[in-house]
């Protein structure tokens, strides 16, 4: 909600799917984290037993400066009922400032177990005194089982779908990526994950087959009976492709793909390592994502208790 990034839809679809059975007997509603709370949203949160926070880069060391999780100081008085679900820390930052430490300690449950996206986010939370936390990875990877990974193709396909990132644009890098893909594949599809990606890609001057800018069109492409890889800059575009049975490679352009690649063996390549990217495209490799199932189960078990955590 309140987002132009279709990756947020991918994340929240996974969040709702994973919570469906756990909260089957509860009344569940949604309040947007990407916009400031109004009177209605604040009242709903005040009346709730739990507030499960799902998202990507919602945590930051400077929550007073353009936070993605739109919290005002007085929102802290809603109570310590927020429970993190696969949430990550925004980029690599220094230590959290005093306001941020106070805000998180005021908002986050002290008794419930919090789930974060990667070990870096876990370290950052622990550094401010939030120790009731486990690294589960993003909920989008929880269903990337060993059986699913074993069925993924190991060799290069004839066609590829790619994504770019206009949040962190780099025309020289992006032209290099598209040139590499044109040399390696017969046809290059392009999926715009945000509303600005399409015009940006067109201005780079490559012959790309455009996929409509919605999740349904992307899924339809991934489910078509064609030979297709994913190689792109969007982490959740790549995870979606893996879940649809496609061999995938994600280029790391920030801490999200880098940390999840390191923690869970997602198929990622460091930015600028063109030799490794070329090898991964052309040479066979097996995808073996290591989902932290024990941590996920530990986090889920708390919702099977009769009373909500304090």
Residue pairs with C-beta under 8 A, 6 or more apart in sequence:
1 30
1 32
1 33
1 34
1 35
2 32
2 33
2 34
2 35
3 9
3 34
4 194
4 195
4 196
5 193
5 194
6 193
6 194
6 213
6 214
6 215
6 218
7 56
7 193
7 234
7 235
7 236
7 237
8 34
8 55
8 56
9 215
10 140
10 215
10 236
10 237
10 239
10 240
11 54
11 55
11 56
11 86
11 138
11 139
11 140
11 236
12 54
12 55
14 138
14 139
14 140
14 142
14 143
15 52
15 54
15 85
15 86
15 139
17 139
18 85
18 139
18 142
18 300
19 28
19 52
19 85
19 303
22 300
22 303
22 304
23 303
26 49
29 44
31 37
31 41
31 44
31 45
31 51
32 41
33 53
33 55
33 58
33 68
33 69
33 70
34 68
34 70
35 70
36 70
36 72
37 45
37 70
37 71
37 72
37 75
42 75
42 78
45 51
45 78
45 81
46 78
46 79
48 81
49 81
49 308
50 81
50 83
50 109
50 112
50 308
50 309
51 78
51 81
51 82
51 83
52 82
52 83
52 85
53 69
53 82
53 83
53 84
53 85
53 87
54 85
54 86
54 87
54 139
55 68
55 69
55 87
56 87
56 88
56 117
56 138
56 236
56 256
57 68
57 88
57 89
57 90
57 91
57 256
58 67
58 68
58 69
58 87
58 88
58 90
59 69
59 84
59 87
59 88
59 89
59 90
59 104
59 121
59 124
59 125
60 67
60 68
60 69
60 89
60 90
60 93
60 100
61 89
61 90
61 93
61 94
61 95
61 96
61 97
61 100
61 124
62 93
62 96
62 97
62 100
63 69
63 71
63 99
63 100
63 103
63 104
64 97
64 99
64 100
68 90
71 103
71 107
73 99
73 103
75 107
76 102
76 103
76 106
76 107
77 106
78 107
80 106
80 107
80 108
80 109
80 110
80 310
81 109
81 308
82 107
82 108
82 109
83 108
83 109
83 112
83 113
83 114
83 115
83 309
84 108
84 114
84 115
84 116
84 133
85 115
85 139
85 299
86 115
86 116
86 117
86 136
86 137
86 138
86 139
86 140
87 114
87 115
87 116
87 117
87 121
88 116
88 117
88 118
88 121
88 138
88 255
88 256
88 259
89 116
89 120
89 121
89 124
89 125
89 255
91 254
91 255
92 120
92 255
93 124
95 127
96 104
96 124
96 127
96 128
100 128
101 128
101 129
104 125
104 128
104 130
105 128
105 129
105 130
108 114
108 130
109 132
109 309
109 310
110 132
110 310
111 132
111 309
111 310
112 132
112 302
112 309
113 132
113 133
113 134
113 298
113 299
113 302
114 125
114 130
114 132
114 133
114 134
114 299
115 133
115 134
115 135
115 136
115 295
115 296
115 299
116 122
116 125
116 133
116 134
116 135
116 136
117 135
117 136
117 137
117 138
117 256
117 259
117 260
118 135
118 137
118 255
118 256
118 259
118 260
118 262
118 263
119 135
119 259
119 262
119 263
120 255
120 259
121 135
121 259
122 133
122 134
122 135
125 131
125 133
126 133
134 292
134 295
134 298
134 299
135 263
135 292
135 295
136 142
136 292
136 295
136 296
136 299
137 260
137 263
137 264
137 291
137 292
137 296
138 236
138 239
138 260
140 236
140 239
140 240
140 243
141 239
141 260
141 264
141 266
141 289
141 291
142 291
142 296
143 243
144 239
144 242
144 243
144 289
144 291
145 291
146 288
148 242
148 243
148 245
149 242
149 286
149 287
149 288
149 289
151 245
152 242
152 245
152 246
152 247
152 286
152 287
153 229
153 245
153 246
153 247
154 247
154 284
154 285
154 286
154 287
155 247
155 284
156 184
156 185
156 229
156 247
156 281
156 282
157 185
157 227
157 228
157 229
157 246
157 247
158 185
158 186
158 187
158 226
158 227
158 228
159 185
159 186
159 187
159 188
159 189
159 226
159 227
159 228
159 229
160 181
160 184
160 185
160 187
160 188
160 189
160 228
160 229
160 230
160 231
161 188
161 189
161 190
161 191
161 211
161 218
161 221
161 222
161 228
161 229
161 230
161 232
161 241
161 246
162 177
162 178
162 181
162 188
162 189
162 190
162 191
162 208
162 230
162 231
162 232
162 233
163 190
163 191
163 192
163 193
163 197
163 232
163 233
163 234
163 237
163 238
164 174
164 177
164 190
164 197
164 200
164 201
164 232
164 233
164 234
165 193
165 197
165 233
165 234
165 253
166 194
166 196
166 197
166 200
167 194
168 253
168 254
169 200
170 253
171 204
173 271
173 272
174 201
174 204
174 233
175 204
175 205
175 206
176 274
177 231
177 232
177 233
177 251
178 188
178 204
178 206
178 208
179 206
180 274
180 277
180 278
180 281
181 188
181 231
182 188
182 206
182 207
184 278
184 281
184 282
185 229
187 209
188 206
188 207
188 208
188 209
189 208
189 209
189 210
189 211
189 221
189 228
190 198
190 201
190 208
190 209
190 210
190 211
191 211
191 213
191 217
191 218
191 221
191 232
191 237
192 198
192 201
192 210
192 211
192 213
193 213
193 234
193 236
193 237
195 213
197 213
198 210
198 213
201 208
202 208
211 217
211 218
211 221
218 237
218 240
219 240
219 244
221 228
222 228
222 230
222 240
222 241
222 244
222 245
222 246
223 244
228 246
229 246
229 247
229 248
229 249
229 281
230 237
230 238
230 241
230 242
230 246
230 247
230 248
230 249
231 248
231 249
231 251
231 277
231 281
232 238
232 249
232 250
232 251
233 250
233 251
233 253
234 250
235 250
235 256
235 257
235 260
238 248
238 249
238 250
238 257
238 266
238 267
239 248
239 266
241 248
242 248
242 287
242 289
247 287
248 267
248 287
249 267
249 268
249 269
249 277
249 280
249 281
250 257
250 261
250 266
250 267
250 268
250 269
251 257
251 268
251 269
251 271
251 277
252 258
252 261
252 268
252 269
252 270
252 271
253 271
257 266
257 268
258 268
258 270
260 266
260 268
261 267
261 268
263 292
264 289
264 290
264 291
264 292
265 288
265 289
265 290
266 289
267 280
267 285
267 287
269 276
269 277
269 280
270 276
302 309
